[in-house]
Amino acid sequence: MGQKVICPGLPKRNCPVELRDATAIIPDRLDALKQSQTGSDLHGRIMVVDSSPQIWLHNLVEIWQQVSGRFLLHLKLTENGLSVLRSLVIMFAARIRGAWIIWEIQTELEPLIESGWGAVMRKVASLSDLVLVTSTVRNTLLGSIGIESKIINIPAVRWQGSPRKFVKPIPIMLSIAPLVRESNHAATLRAFKLIKQKYPRAELRIIGAGPLGEELEQFIDSQWLSSVTILDSVENDVVSLAFSECDLYVDSSCGEALPQWTLTALAAGLPVVKARINGSTERVHDRENGLLYALNNHSDLADCVIELVENETLAQSISRRAAASVTAANPAETKDFWQRIYSSV
């Protein structure tokens, strides 16, 4: 098997990161931690980014502009193939700027290893202070190519005062994700158009911000879709209200296997309809604690939502199992979880 790349592979450098506020870390790190650039939420700087093709160059520029030696980079691998190479470029830049680096792997590893990306992954790992995975399977696969990683069980945020609700005849759907290509909101909107044909009073609420906001608004108008609301705020009160008022959660992401918001939806007991991609079955089990549909098949997505609306027994069973399938924590506990991870670098 060869000599392992030990992570952290460099001497401990005592990363001075302190989370001041639970809202700075939960429930979606990619959105919430970008607030840290103002320095108002965190002591030092934390950047949580990914190496997706649409935003990696933007992330690279942001990294290069950081104050040397005063930030921690939390880089998520959510795709296969060239995403590993982009991760390597981002990490080289971060290392030159003196950053502490955590590499979190959320994608399936078998295709990467079979395609010969193992050597590049070892190089990326050698630049990382810590490699994180969320399953023993990924931990074992990384070990087989000489990379040591730490297994973590990411807690899902439990929103106080948000009662579980079951799907009702007038479904209110919720989706929380950045307005970028990888979130695949277009598939959700196309499915919603089909759902509206059967349930004209159905509603869809999308929470997120990003460069595709105007494009999505134009698509909604072109399809004559009513009852679609897009909110660009991830503030606690907005999210808490959404979870208490909506009946089911839709995750159409074609990049990230298990976004933090999906974990949060499971913890809230909302039936989750999730795109089937590499890694998605790790926590969402079809017809047990959620429903999985074929990626980019908006008709399949619509059928899943309609089935939940019409089959109350299935919806209630999935809701109960969803809440029991994740480790739930309140915001302060979630903050403490990530504080321990970041302090270990």
JOGIQUI-V533661 format. One record per residue. N is the residue number from 1. RES is the residue in one small letter. SS is DSSP state (@ for helix, = for strand, . for the rest). BURIAL is I if it has 9 or more other C-alpha atoms within 8 Angstrom, else O. Layout:
n | res | ss | burial
N | RES | SS | BURIAL
N | RES | SS | BURIAL
This chain:
n | res | ss | burial
1 | m | . | O
2 | g | . | O
3 | q | . | O
4 | k | . | I
5 | v | = | I
6 | i | . | O
7 | c | . | I
8 | p | . | I
9 | g | . | I
10 | l | . | O
11 | p | . | O
12 | k | . | O
13 | r | . | O
14 | n | . | O
15 | c | . | I
16 | p | . | O
17 | v | . | I
18 | e | = | I
19 | l | = | I
20 | r | . | O
21 | d | . | I
22 | a | @ | I
23 | t | @ | I
24 | a | @ | I
25 | i | . | I
26 | i | . | I
27 | p | . | I
28 | d | . | I
29 | r | @ | I
30 | l | @ | O
31 | d | @ | I
32 | a | @ | I
33 | l | @ | I
34 | k | @ | I
35 | q | @ | I
36 | s | @ | I
37 | q | @ | I
38 | t | @ | O
39 | g | . | I
40 | s | . | O
41 | d | . | I
42 | l | = | I
43 | h | = | I
44 | g | . | I
45 | r | = | I
46 | i | = | I
47 | m | = | I
48 | v | = | I
49 | v | = | I
50 | d | = | I
51 | s | . | I
52 | s | . | I
53 | p | . | O
54 | q | . | O
55 | i | . | I
56 | w | @ | I
57 | l | @ | O
58 | h | @ | O
59 | n | @ | I
60 | l | @ | I
61 | v | @ | O
62 | e | @ | O
63 | i | @ | I
64 | w | @ | I
65 | q | . | O
66 | q | . | I
67 | v | . | O
68 | s | . | O
69 | g | . | O
70 | r | . | I
71 | f | = | I
72 | l | = | I
73 | l | = | I
74 | h | = | I
75 | l | = | I
76 | k | = | I
77 | l | = | I
78 | t | . | I
79 | e | . | I
80 | n | . | I
81 | g | . | I
82 | l | @ | O
83 | s | @ | I
84 | v | @ | I
85 | l | @ | I
86 | r | @ | I
87 | s | @ | I
88 | l | @ | I
89 | v | @ | O
90 | i | @ | I
91 | m | @ | I
92 | f | @ | I
93 | a | @ | I
94 | a | @ | I
95 | r | @ | I
96 | i | @ | O
97 | r | . | I
98 | g | . | I
99 | a | . | I
100 | w | = | I
101 | i | = | I
102 | i | = | I
103 | w | = | I
104 | e | = | I
105 | i | = | I
106 | q | . | I
107 | t | . | I
108 | e | . | I
109 | l | . | I
110 | e | @ | O
111 | p | @ | O
112 | l | @ | I
113 | i | @ | I
114 | e | @ | O
115 | s | . | O
116 | g | . | O
117 | w | . | I
118 | g | @ | I
119 | a | @ | O
120 | v | @ | I
121 | m | @ | I
122 | r | @ | I
123 | k | @ | I
124 | v | @ | I
125 | a | @ | I
126 | s | @ | I
127 | l | @ | I
128 | s | . | I
129 | d | . | I
130 | l | = | I
131 | v | = | I
132 | l | = | I
133 | v | = | I
134 | t | . | I
135 | s | . | I
136 | t | @ | O
137 | v | @ | O
138 | r | @ | I
139 | n | @ | I
140 | t | @ | O
141 | l | @ | I
142 | l | @ | I
143 | g | @ | I
144 | s | @ | O
145 | i | . | I
146 | g | . | I
147 | i | = | I
148 | e | . | I
149 | s | . | I
150 | k | = | I
151 | i | = | I
152 | i | . | O
153 | n | . | O
154 | i | . | O
155 | p | . | I
156 | a | = | I
157 | v | = | I
158 | r | . | I
159 | w | . | I
160 | q | . | O
161 | g | . | O
162 | s | . | I
163 | p | . | O
164 | r | . | I
165 | k | . | I
166 | f | . | I
167 | v | . | I
168 | k | . | O
169 | p | . | O
170 | i | . | I
171 | p | . | I
172 | i | = | I
173 | m | = | I
174 | l | = | I
175 | s | = | I
176 | i | = | I
177 | a | . | I
178 | p | . | I
179 | l | . | I
180 | v | . | I
181 | r | @ | O
182 | e | @ | I
183 | s | @ | I
184 | n | . | I
185 | h | @ | I
186 | a | @ | O
187 | a | @ | I
188 | t | @ | I
189 | l | @ | I
190 | r | @ | I
191 | a | @ | I
192 | f | @ | I
193 | k | @ | I
194 | l | @ | I
195 | i | @ | I
196 | k | @ | I
197 | q | @ | O
198 | k | @ | O
199 | y | . | I
200 | p | . | O
201 | r | . | O
202 | a | . | I
203 | e | = | I
204 | l | = | I
205 | r | = | I
206 | i | = | I
207 | i | = | I
208 | g | . | I
209 | a | . | I
210 | g | . | O
211 | p | . | O
212 | l | . | I
213 | g | @ | I
214 | e | @ | O
215 | e | @ | O
216 | l | @ | I
217 | e | @ | O
218 | q | @ | O
219 | f | @ | O
220 | i | @ | I
221 | d | @ | O
222 | s | @ | O
223 | q | . | O
224 | w | . | O
225 | l | . | I
226 | s | . | O
227 | s | . | O
228 | v | = | I
229 | t | = | O
230 | i | = | O
231 | l | = | I
232 | d | . | O
233 | s | . | O
234 | v | . | I
235 | e | . | O
236 | n | @ | O
237 | d | @ | O
238 | v | @ | I
239 | v | @ | I
240 | s | @ | I
241 | l | @ | I
242 | a | @ | I
243 | f | @ | I
244 | s | @ | I
245 | e | @ | O
246 | c | . | I
247 | d | . | I
248 | l | = | I
249 | y | = | I
250 | v | = | I
251 | d | = | I
252 | s | . | I
253 | s | . | I
254 | c | . | I
255 | g | . | I
256 | e | . | I
257 | a | . | I
258 | l | . | I
259 | p | . | O
260 | q | @ | I
261 | w | @ | I
262 | t | @ | I
263 | l | @ | I
264 | t | @ | I
265 | a | @ | I
266 | l | @ | I
267 | a | @ | I
268 | a | . | I
269 | g | . | I
270 | l | . | I
271 | p | = | I
272 | v | = | I
273 | v | = | I
274 | k | = | I
275 | a | = | I
276 | r | = | I
277 | i | . | I
278 | n | . | O
279 | g | . | I
280 | s | @ | I
281 | t | @ | I
282 | e | @ | O
283 | r | . | O
284 | v | . | I
285 | h | . | I
286 | d | = | I
287 | r | . | I
288 | e | . | I
289 | n | . | I
290 | g | = | I
291 | l | = | I
292 | l | = | I
293 | y | = | I
294 | a | = | I
295 | l | . | I
296 | n | . | I
297 | n | . | I
298 | h | @ | I
299 | s | @ | O
300 | d | @ | I
301 | l | @ | I
302 | a | @ | I
303 | d | @ | O
304 | c | @ | I
305 | v | @ | I
306 | i | @ | I
307 | e | @ | O
308 | l | @ | I
309 | v | @ | I
310 | e | @ | O
311 | n | . | O
312 | e | @ | I
313 | t | @ | O
314 | l | @ | I
315 | a | @ | I
316 | q | @ | I
317 | s | @ | I
318 | i | @ | I
319 | s | @ | I
320 | r | @ | I
321 | r | @ | I
322 | a | @ | I
323 | a | @ | I
324 | a | @ | O
325 | s | . | I
326 | v | . | I
327 | t | . | I
328 | a | = | I
329 | a | = | I
330 | n | . | I
331 | p | @ | I
332 | a | @ | O
333 | e | @ | O
334 | t | @ | I
335 | k | @ | I
336 | d | @ | O
337 | f | @ | I
338 | w | @ | I
339 | q | @ | I
340 | r | @ | O
341 | i | @ | O
342 | y | @ | I
343 | s | @ | I
344 | s | . | O
345 | v | . | I
